[in-house]
Amino acid sequence: MGLKFKTVQMIIFINEKNSLNSFVRVSIADNPIILNHAQLKQLLNSPALTNNNIYLKGGAARLAMLLYLFKGKKTDYLRDIDYAYIGSYSEYNKLFKEKFYDEIENDLNYEGENIGNYLKSRDNTLNEVLLNKDFLYFTRRSFRDYKKNILNLKAKELSIRASARTILFHIRYGSKIPSQVEFLYDERDTFEYLIVLLKAIELNLEEEYFAFCKEYFGLSHKNVYDWFGELYYYNDRVRIKEFNQSMIDFIDKLSDETFNAVLQNNEELNN
């Protein structure tokens, strides 16, 4: 039996009938659960989204997908706001003239000329989603994997960055990972793991993230605070972007040495 959707417009961008690479769009106006979510409502009504070529990608699009599929029974903490410009590159270069440009400049990336290629190029199936003020876009493959609670990766071999991110995806969404996937960790190159650990702390998932890495990689650290201390020692130029309550509580439990290093490199904590 094929996958069933609500009344939607199907747009196939490759010549393979019923391919999981084909994608659908659903109307935001027909899904008040998305429209009425406080953070998404604010984003969808922002000046940036008045440009028809600017979309929300990443966490905001995944949140909308969860709300759409599970009707509020599954949700997510919205952390980073990432924008995609999809369309003419020459038009993209003119955006600096727009009033809203300064507010999103650091979070906006050019992502090619069409939605199909953007979705097809994502690193995993849960990221094959895109959102603008009118529609939520997703591939049939993404729909399948959200429903089956599976995280399928595009690359056969993961980089250190992809490994660190995928482990958090697995913990954050509870998605199963194919058994043949192998994760990488190098004690001489821990920058990406620190970046992702900081995100895990914001999400209050640091203990789960550490437990997975400790078991999988055989880490010798006693606890997540010990591990963070080592990661931060070798990557002390990293700045903490978000000081939510979870992050503040975590920092308070660090050793004096690590706490002072974090304090020295993040002036916000002195306020």
Secondary structure, 3 states (H helix, E strand, C coil): CCCCCCCCEEECCCCCCCCCCCEEEEECCCCHHHHCCHHHHHHHCCHHHHCCCEEEECHHHHHHHHHHHHCCCCCCCCCCCEEEECCCHHHHCCHHHCCCHHHHHHHEEECCCCHHHHHHCCCEHHHCEEECCCEEEEEHHHHHHHHHCECCECCCCCCHHHHHHHHHHHHHHCCECCCCCCCCCCCCCCHHHHHHHHHHHHCCCHHHHHHHHHHHHCCCCCCHHHHHHHHHHHCCCCCCCCCCHHHHHHHHCCCHHHHHHHHHHCHHHHC
